[in-house]
């Protein structure tokens, strides 16, 4: 039986939180530094994928559908390895871990976020579009001023759920050496050999973030009320 | 740096054998973790509706804590963190019987169990209470009402989200490569390491996952259509990963 010593967490707290979680320090890393741009860019690409899925033109709709079906049938770990090997070949230059991880997350999550956007747009009643057309708005104007604002409201619960998933997934960037919270805990553990305490601690940190996100989502859902 | 394709690495040497053994291990890991997840998910779901508060608290803690922490952290936790705390005899046994595999089963099973319990809960909640009242009013006992009315509907409602959650479990099993379980993704990396042909190796691994997922999804789609109750719209969608 081993005695637990949570002092190890306290002694390495600056490294775990400032380097691992926030991303400031000697290494390129940071869970937040990866998660925030990944969420923003993934959502932007997701909107295009979602709109593409609903396009009346088959040459837009089919590739978008294929994109979604492909990435939803493949593990994220696989996509990260794809990017890790293929980006230097295609771009003919070395890509830092941050770029590889960000590209993998944005491309992968856009497939899931695109489905949420599609469902959100489809949840807006058809009559709204007809009414907008009847008062003389163009297709793009209808989308921009009538459909998307209402769709966005309906999407919020599933969107936040997916953002939580993405936030948790950033831990996988550590497998290509990105110094996020998980990798930082690994590094500290290699020196201290206190796996139970360290991994439990980062589990709690992840949990605090994801749980507060889900509480906020529930709050938003209640405030906005049913569509 | 021009990439030279050489697809023959996939059928020469040991590649085929590695892929096959990786696929088998992925399936073994997923099936065991799935069974564990279903049991844990059902128990947690039942506890969450129990009339005794401590039981509800334990189940809520389990679901909220385990599904909100990355699977990778759980892999490390079960592989590195838990074994040193086990009693000596059990420690010797797991070290002699592929510790990494059982750690991965526990990590994946416990994590997915928390997610399954949410699927079950929302499935059961979507059944109107009036249905059980109507059944009892028409002379069925509560057990009969569950057996003949509630469960047949609940199970059908659960099929689509449970399928997508099961596919998530299958895809998530790839995270086990981080604790050196020689599953499909691990073997794909192994082919890449031996042949230095990354694109070919990744294509092979990716195709195997795609075929697995598409096959399971189609079978479950067929089951869903076959068992559909006419007139009852089942619109449940699973939460992704």
Interface residues (C-beta under 8 A of the other chain):
Chain A: X1 X2 X70 X72 X73 X74 X75 X76 X77 X78 X81 X82 X85 X86 X88 X89 X92 X112 X115 X119 X158 X161 X162 X164 X165 X168 X169 X170 X171 X172 X174 X175 X182 X185 X186 X189 X195 X196 X197 X198 X199 X200 X202 X203 X206 X207 X210 X211 X214
Chain B: X1 X3 X64 X65 X68 X69 X70 X71 X72 X73 X74 X76 X77 X80 X81 X82 X84 X85 X87 X167 X171 X172 X173 X174 X175 X177 X178 X185 X188 X189 X192 X198 X199 X202 X205 X206 X209 X210 X213 X214 X217 X237 X239 X240 X241
